[in-house]
Amino acid sequence: MTKQIIHPPLSNIQEELLKLFSFDIPDAQLKELKKIISVFLLEKARDKADAIWDSKGYTEEKLQELLNNK
């Protein structure tokens, strides 16, 4: 009996990346694209961290307190 594996449809980002993969670009451009994606994801992570920081009412003093109470 053969197992059937069901895969969910691709997400919108997966579809867009697959479109990019159909082109052969020079290594320099690939490196630049990786950097752009990294910066984008870093900004999103920082935004999320800032939102959590704000929602918890953290301050610089609270951060120092947490760091000093290892």
Secondary structure, DSSP 8 states (H G I E B T S, - for coil): -----------HHHHHHHHHHTS---HHHHHHHHHHHHHHHHHHHHHHHHHHHHHTT--HHHHHHHHH--
